[in-house]
Amino acid sequence: MSDATRPSNAEMTAIYDADQAVRMSKTPIDWKLVRPADRARRTRTQELLGTGSLHSADDFYHAAYVYQHGDLPEDYLTAHALAVIAAARGKPAAAWIAAATLDRYLQSIGQPQIYGTQFRRSTGSDWSQEPYRRDLLSDALRRANGVPPIAEQEEKRKGLPTQP
């Protein structure tokens, strides 16, 4: 069945929209409120996955984003698997989230990221992508996944806001 004939799940779309809305707000994120809401969205998404209610590339793409905002390595690995399905079903934008979820998973288990999608900073320090295995993938492979080459990543890192 082509993805064009697979119906998208309206509830999954609404869950994704809520997940993104809180992150796109111009006001600072209140993580004490967002984390429980993120968990509730993941729980409902897992229920939809468990009942076979997700079918389209968009469904799996949306579910990947919900799981990417998880707390555990298993959440990030699940997000990666969902992104791969979305890409396989014809969602080109899923290539980037597949890379980002793999990077997030690797860092969560103490391994270096390989695409360079994750930027972090500790209190009082500059932004960093470390640990980062820059030599494993070529910039061509990064571009194939919608990830900027290393030089552009470095420009982005330098342009991120500094600590007050």
N, C-alpha and C positions, 0 to 999 in steps of 0.2 A: 504494500500500500504506500503510495507516495505521501509525503508529508502534507501536500496541499489538500489531501482528502482526510487527514486526521484532524478531528475537532480539537480545539484548545479548550481547556477547562477554565471556565470563568472564575471559579473560586481561586484557582492557583494564580490567575492573573491579578486578582484583587489582593491576595497575600503578597505577591511580588510588589505591587504598587505601594502597599503599606510599608513594606520593608525599605523601599527606595525613598519614599516620601520623608521618612524620619531622618534619612541621611542627606537629603538635599535641602533641608530647611536652612534658612539663613541664621537661625538662632543656635546657640551652642547645644550640643546633644547632652541630654541628661541620661547618662548610662544606667542610673539606678532604675529608670523607667524603661529604657530601651532593651536592656538585657532580658528581663522577663517577657517582654513582648516578642523579642527574637526567639526565645525558647518556645513560646506558644505557637509562633508561625512555623517553626521547625516540626513541632509535634503534629500540627495539622497537616503539614506537607508530607510527613512520614505516613500519616493515615491515608492520604490520597494516593501515595505511592503503593502502600500495602493493599489497597483495594483495586489497584489497576486503573485508577481514574485519570492518570496522566497519559497523554498519547502523543501530542504534537511536539515538534522541536521547541516551540515557545514554552510549552509546559515544563520540559526538562531544563531549559535555559533559566526559566524563572525559579525553579526548584534549586538549581545550582547556586544562584545568588542567595537564596534563603539559607542554604546550608553553609555557604562561605562565611556567613556572619555568625557561625557557631562558636563554641567554646573549646571543643576537643579535637584532637587529631582526626578522630573518626568522622566528625562533621566535615572537615576540610576534604578528607578522602572521598566521602560520599558526594560532596559538591563536585569534586573532580570527575567522578564517574558519571554524574548527571550531565555535566558540561560536555563530556565526550559523546554521550548519547545525542545531545542537542546538536552538536557539530555533525555527527554521522547522519542525522535526519535533515541536514541542510541548512542549519543556522550558522552562517559564517561568523557572526559576532561571538559565538560560543568558543571559538578558538582562544580568544584572550582570556575568558574566565577559566578555561581548562588550564591554561598556563598559570594564572594567578592562584588557582586552588591547589595546584601541585606545589608551587612555591610556598604557599602558606602551610600546607601539610608538611613539607620537608622541614621548614623552620620549626614547626611545632614539635617535631620529634628530634630536634637538636642537629639537624642536617642543614647544609647550606642550600639556599634557593639556587635555581639554575637559569631562570628567565630574567630575574631582576624586577619583579613586579611589586615587591614588598618593601616599603619604606617605614622605618621606625625611629623613634628617638626616646631616650630616657630623659628624665628631668635633669636639666642643666647641661644637656649634650646636644650636639648637632644631629641632623637626620643621617641615618645610615641604612644601607641595604644588607649589611653583614648579618650573619654569614652568607656569602654569595660566591658561588663557584662560576666565575666569569668565563673560564676557559673551556667549559664542557660543551656549550652550544655556540654555534656561530651566530653572528648578527643576522644572517640570512634565515636561519631557523627561528630566531626571535621574531623577525618580520613576518614570517609565514604564520605565526600565531598571533599576529596583531600587537606584538610587544616591540617597543622602540629599541633601537640598537644601544649598546652600552654608552656611547658618547652622548646620546640624547637623554639617557637615564641620568647621567652625571649632571647634565645641564639642569634637568628637572630637580634633582636633589639639591643642587646649589641654590635654586630659586625658591625652595620651600621656606616658609616663615621661620625665623630664628626664635630662640627662646627669649621671652621678655626679661 
